[in-house]
Amino acid sequence: MLQQYNQLSGAIPASLGDIDTLTRLDLSFNNLFGPVPVKLAGAPLLEVLDIRNNSFSGFVPSALKRLNNGFQYSNNHGLCGNGFTDLKACTGLNGPNLNRPDPTNPTNFTTVDVKPESADLQRSNCSNNNGGCSSKSSKSSPLGIVMGLIGSILAVAIFGGSTFTWYRRRKQKIGSSLDAMDGRISTEYNFKEVSRRKSSSPLISLEYASGWDPLGRGQSSNNNSALSQEVFESFMFNLEEIERATQSFSEVNLLGKSNVSSVYKGILRDGSVAAIKCIAKSSCKSDESEFLKGLKMLTLLKHENLARLRGFCCSKGRGECFLIYEFVPNGNLLQYLDVKDETGEVLEWTTRVSIINGIARGIVYLHGENGNKPAIVHQNLSAEKILIDHWYNPSLADSGLHKLFTDDIVFSKLKASAAMGYLAPEYITTGRFTDKSDVYAFGMILLQILSGKSKISHLMILQAVESGRLNEDFMDPNLRKNFPEVEAAQLARLGLLCTHESSNQRPSMEDVIQELNNLAADY
């Protein structure tokens, strides 16, 4: 039984365990809650139970251990169990209470004849199985009996959320009617039409009200719009999907927060993990055409060393815009600096050199013109903006974001960058960014990677290089001298050259890449 992404609400009926032919039950990415029924764990042929991304709580029946990897339960933070990986052990507070009625018992529910929007089971089987779809079975066939049981069980499972669903849909319907009166296509129309034309792409749903609405349908269809209809549709996400992916922006999924934005971890409809950046409307450019130009530029950035933008969404109702990026699992470079007493992960020398090269390639891509992509200066490079993936490849985060923000927000970010030492000195006198501003920040990051420290002294580095005491006075002691000293000295000199006080004395990033390639050939 495959019922993922079906907007189901309520508890799992214990009667599911009575289906002798049940081998797979996928209830992931819904709004279900309550405990996992003990009777369900005893279903004789059950091989796969997927309840990820719901709100289940309480004791997990030990009988489910027999499923091994067939039992998927992540992102249900109220669950506990003994002998399950990543599940907290049960205590008297969260363990089973034998004196309390089982809330999943069907006798504790009043059933109604309700069918969810996507409960077309034959269609679901078409899309989720390798085989073709059969015609409607006869009443006496086993498949027909199972389908009948499933329909009854689903009615029970969604009853708890039926009232809320009715209210929400009615609210959306009213909002859509207002949109039509305002001469706009409704949200519901957007969703269905785009689904027919590009079903594999994420969609956008906008809660229209008055005021700022950079991604309104009218904007995208305007011939003068910065975003073409094709780009608009291929990057659009649905607000409801974002809410579901983040469990309604649960604090548990919060990765980071600043005065400008918040970043949440989320699991999208296709099962992939994303980092969702939430930006308040007050931080964005008020000129919608300028905002769209900035957004278009983000869609053009495609490089292996840049964080990949999956899509975007704006909600007038929430007063926020959302940027959905591919999740990069190993954190940022900052967490690999200032490692002491073996309390953190120490990067090996070859990994550090690889990261330096990847950062350089990403910046070179930004600075160059490629097709429709204009040359871009990052303006806010730092160790915190270097994300590290599974294979320790770096990705530059927040590339081009300054094109979306108000001038006040951009300036506040510059102050933070200056405080950390990444801001090129000429900005103080000129107030302008150039590609050499990014070169300066790259040099700082390079020196941080070599030293393993977030705070560095140029004078100390220069003295260490000139005196031949680079290993003793500068290099990260966690490396335990496991690196080629000549290569390290050449990289340190490159870092010093990139951070030269005069921008004219700094190399271009193309020159930096050439020097790094020469080093790679030698070592």
N, C-alpha and C positions, 0 to 999 in steps of 0.2 A: 504494500500500500504506500503510494508516494503522494504525500500531501504537504510538501515543503512549499514555502512562500504562498500560503493560502489564506493568510490573515485570520487563522483560527485563534479563538480565545476560549479560556476555560481550563478544565482539568482533563487528563486522559481517562476515559472510561475504563474501569477494570474489566468490563465485558469484552474488551479487545482480546484478552487472554483466552476467551472461549472459542476463538476462531482457530480451529485445528490446522487449517491450511496456511496460516500466516507465517511467511518466511522473512519478510522485510517490511519494516515500518519506518518511514521517514517523515518525521514531524518537525524537521528543522526550520528555523527562520519563521517562526510564528509568534503568537503572543500567549502561549499556553503557560499555565502555572500549576502549583500544587505538587504533590509527591508523585513518584513513579510507582504505579500499582504493583503490588507483589504478584497478583494473578497474571499480569502481563509478562513478568519475568519468567513465569512457568509455561508460557506458550510452547508446545513441544517442538515445533519446527522452526521457531524464530532463530534467524542467523544474524540479522542486521537490525539494530535499533538506533536511529539517529534522532537525537533530541536537541541538537546544538542550537544556540541562540534563541532560547526561550527564557522563561523566568521560573523554572522548576526549583523546588526547594525540598528539604527534608532528606530522609534516609534512602539511599539507593539499595535496592534488594541485592543481596550477595549472589543470588542465582544468576545475575547478569554477567558475572565474571566468566561464565562459560563462553560468552560471545567473543571474548578477547578484543581484538581490534574492531570487531563488528559493532561494538557499543560505543557510540560517539556522543559526548555529553558536554563539550566545552561551552563556555559562556553561559552557564547556569550557576550563578555564584552562590545560590542558596543551598546547593546540593552538598551532601556529605556522604561518606561511605568508607568502609574499611577494606583495604586491599586494592583500591582503584588508584591508578596513577593520576596525579594532579587534583585529587579530591581530598579535602580536609577530613580528618577523622571525626566521626560522630561522637557527640557527648550527650549527656542527659538533657541538654537544652535543645539539641537539634535531632536527636534520635527519634525512633518511632514511639508513639504513645499508643499502647494497646487498648487503653480505655476510651480512646476517642474514636468516633465513627470514621470509617474510611471515606474521605470526600470523593474518591473516585468510584465508589460503589454506585451503580446506576439507580439504585432505589433512592438515593439522595438528590436526584435531579428530576425536574419536570421537563419532559421532552416536548419539542415543538417541531413542526415540519418546516425546517429552514434549510436552504441549500446555499452554500457559499458561492461567491462569484466564479471562482475557478474550480468548482467541484465537478467539472465535466470529466468523469473518470476515464472514459474511453480516450478522450483527447490527451489526458495526462499520460495514459499508458503508451500512446503513440509517440510522445516526445521523450519518454524516459526509458524505452526499451528498444533493443536493436531490431526486433521483429516488426512486421507490419501490423496494422490495426485491423481486427476482425470486425465483421458486421455484428449487429445486436444479437446476443445469444438467446436461445430459447429459454422458456421459464424453467425447464427441467434440467438445464445444464449446470454443472458445478460453478462455472464462472458467474452465471446469473445469480446463484444463491449467494456467492461471496459478495457480488456487487450490491445485492440487497442488504446484506449485513453491514457493509461499509457505509451505505447511505444512512442507515439508522444510527450507526455509531457516530458518524460525523455530525448528525443533527444534535446528538447529546453533547459532543465535544465543543460545539460553537455556541451553545445556548447561553453560556455565561457571558459571552461578549456581544450577543445579538443586539441588546438595547443600546450599548455604546456605538456599535457599528451603524445602527439605524440613525442615531443622532448625528454621527460624523458625516454620513452620506447626505443626510438632509441639509446639514450645514454647507457642505460642498455644493449641493444642488442650488441652494439659495445664492451662494457666491457666484456660481456659474451664470445664473440668470442675470445677476447684476452686471457681470462682465459683458453679456450679450447686449444688454441695454446700453452699455458704454461703447458699443461698436467693436468689441474684441471677441476673438475666438475663446471659448471656455477652456478651462484646464482639462476637463474630461475629453473634449474633442482633440486637444493636442496629444494627449496620451494615446488615444485609440488610432489616430491617423498616423502618428509617427511609428507606432507599433506595427501597423500594416506595412509600412514602407521600409522600416529598418528594425526588424524585431531583435537583431543581435546587439543593438546599441542601447546604452542607458538613456533614460529619458528625463525630461525636466517637467516639473509641475510648479506653477507659480500661483501663490495666493494673492490675487489682485486686490488692491485697495487704492487709496489715493497716494500720490507722491512718487517717490523714487522707484523705478521699475526698469532697469537697464536691459533685462532679458524678456520683456514682454513680447508677445507674438508679433505685435505691430512693428517692433524694432527690428526683428529678424527678417521680416518680409519686406522691409523698406529697401529699395534698390541702393540707397546711399549708405546702408548700414555697414559697419566695419566687418560684421560677421555674415558670411554667406549662409544661405539656408542649409546647404550641405554640412558645413562646419558646425552650425548651430545645432543641428539634429544629432550629429555623430558624437558630440560632447555633452549632450543634455542628460541630466539626471533628474529623477523624481524625488521630491522632498520626502515623501513617505518612505521611499527606499533608504534614504539617508537616516531617517529616524529609526527605521528597523535595523539598519546595519550597526548603529551605535547604541541600540537599546534605549532609544529616546534620549540620547546624549547622556548616558549614565556616567557618573563619576568614575566608575570602575574602568571605563574605556578611555578616560582622559589621559593623554600622553604628555601634554604640556599646555601652559597658559601664560599669556602676557597681557599687557594693557591694550594690545591691538587685536589679538586673535587667540583662539583656543584650537587645539589639535586633538582629535579623537581617533582611536583605532576602530575600524569597522569592518564587518564582513559583508560583501556585496552579494547581490542576487546570484551571481555565477559562482559564489564560494570563494572568490579571491579576497585577499585582505587589503585594505586601503587605509591611508592616513587622510583624514578629512579635516581640512582647515576651515574654521568658522570665523568669518570676518564681519564685524559689526558695520552696519550701513554708515555710521558716523565716521568710520575710518576710510571709507572709499570716496573716490572722486564723485562730486555731486553732478558733474556734467556727464550725462549718460553716454553721449557719443565718445567722449574721452575714455570712459570706463570700458566701453566696448572695444575701442582700439587696443587698449592694454590687454584685454581678454583675448583678442585675436592674436596678439603677439605670443601669448602663452601657448596657444594651440599650435603655433609654428615651431616651438622648441622641441626637437626630437634628437636626442643624442644619448649614447649609453652611459655617459657620465653626468647626466642631468636627471633630477627626479622627474619621473614620467607623470604628466598630467592625464588622468583618466576622464575627467569631466568637470562640470560645474553646475551650480544651481543657485538661484536667488529666491528668497522668500520675502515678500513684502510684509506678510503677516508677522514673521519673526524679526524683520528688520536686519537680516543677515544675508551674506553671500557665502557659498561653500565652494571650496576648491578640493576636488577629490584626486589624490595622488596615489600612485602605487606605493604600498607600504614597504619600507626598507627595514629589515629586522634587527640589525646589529647596532642600532643607536647612532650617535654622531661621534665625530672624532674627539670632541672635548672629553668624553668619558674615558678615552685611552691616554689622556695626559695626566700628569701628577699622580701616577700609580705608585703607591708605597706599600711596603711590607707584604707584597704579593697578595694584596686584597683585591686587585683588579687584574684584567687581562693585559699582558704585555705583548705588544706587536713585535714580531720578528723583523729583522732588518729587510729581508726581501719584500715583506708585506708593506713596510713603510715606503720603500722605493716605489713599489707598484701604486700605492695610494698617491704619492707625489705626482707620478706620471699621469694618473687618471684625472686628478684635479686640474693639471695643466691642460690636458686634452679638452676637458669640459670648458675651460675659460677660452681656449683658442676657438672653439666652436661658437661661443657667445660673441666673441669679438669679430668674427667673420660674417660676411654676407653669403647666405646659402639659399638660392631660390628666392622665395618671397620673404624669407626671414632677413630682417635688417640687422646690422651690427648692434650689439647690445653690451652695455657695461653693467655688470652685476650690481655694484655699488655697496654691497653689504656682505662681502665674503668674510667668513670667520670659521674657526674650528667647529663651532656649533652648527654651521650651515653645511658641513660635509657629512653626509649620511653614508653609512657603511652597510653593505649588503651581506648575504650569506657567505659569499666568496671573498669578502673584504675588498670589493671594488667600491670606489667612492662615487657618490652622486651629489651634485651641487643642488641644494635646496633653495627655494625662494627666488629663483632666477626670474627677473622681469617683474616681480611683484610691485616694485616701486611705481610702475605704470598704473597701478590700480588705486594706490593710496593718495590721500590728501597730502599737501605739502607739509602740514604740521606733523603728520605721522612719519613721513620720510625723514624730516629733520630730527625727530625724536630718536629714530633708529640710528641716525648718524652720530648723535651724541653718545649712544651706547657703544657704537663701533669705535669711536675715538677713545673712550675710556678703556677699552680693551687693547688698544694699540694698533688697530687695523686700518685706521683712517690715514690716508696719505697726507703729509704735512702741507702740500701746496693747496689743499682744499680750503685751509684757513684763510689764505690770502685771495684765492680766485673764486671760491664758492662753486667751482665746476668739477665735474667728474670726467675723466678720460680713461682710455684703456690702461694707461699707466697707473691709475688709481687701483685697478684690480691687480696689476703686477705687484704693487706694494703689499697688498693684502696677501697675495699668494706667497711672497717672500716671507712674511711673518709666519704663515701656516707651515711652510717648509721648515723653518727654523724650530718651530714648536715640535714638529714631528721628529726632528733629529734629537732635540734635547729632552723630549718627553715632558716638557714643562709648558704650562699655559702662559707664564710670564717669563720674558727673556730680556737680556740686556745686550744691545748691539756692541757696546764697548767690550763686554766680557767675551763675546764671540770673536770679535776681531783680534783681541789679545790672545785668545786660545789658538786661533788659526795661525797667527804670525809666530807664536812661540813654540808651535808644535805640540802643545799640550791640549789638543782638542778632546782627546779621550778623557783626560783627568778633569778638565775644567768646564766642559760643555756637553758632551754626549750623554745620552740617557744611561745612567748606571745600571738600569734594569736589563740592558742589552748584554751586560757582562763581557764587553769587548768582542762580542761575536759579530763583527762587521769589518769590511775592508776600510782601513783608516784613510787611504788615499781617496777612495770614492767619497767617504764621509766628508773629507776636507774640501773636495771639489763642490759637493752639494752645499756645504756651509758657505763657501765663497759665492755660489750662485744666489743663495738666500740673502746674503749681505748686499750683493749687487742689485737685486730686485727691490730691496728696501733702502736704496740710496736716497738721500735727502732731496736730491735734484731729480725731477722726473725725466729730464733729458738723458741722464746717465743710466737709467734703468733700461733693460732690454725689453723688446716686445715679447709677447707670449709665444710667437712663432720662433723667435730666437731661443727662448727657454726650452721649447720642445726640441729644437735642434741640439742644444747642449745636452739635454737628457738622453737623447738618442745616441749621441757620441759616447756618453758614459756607459750606456747599456751595451754598446759594442765592445767597450774595453773590459767590462766586467761580466 
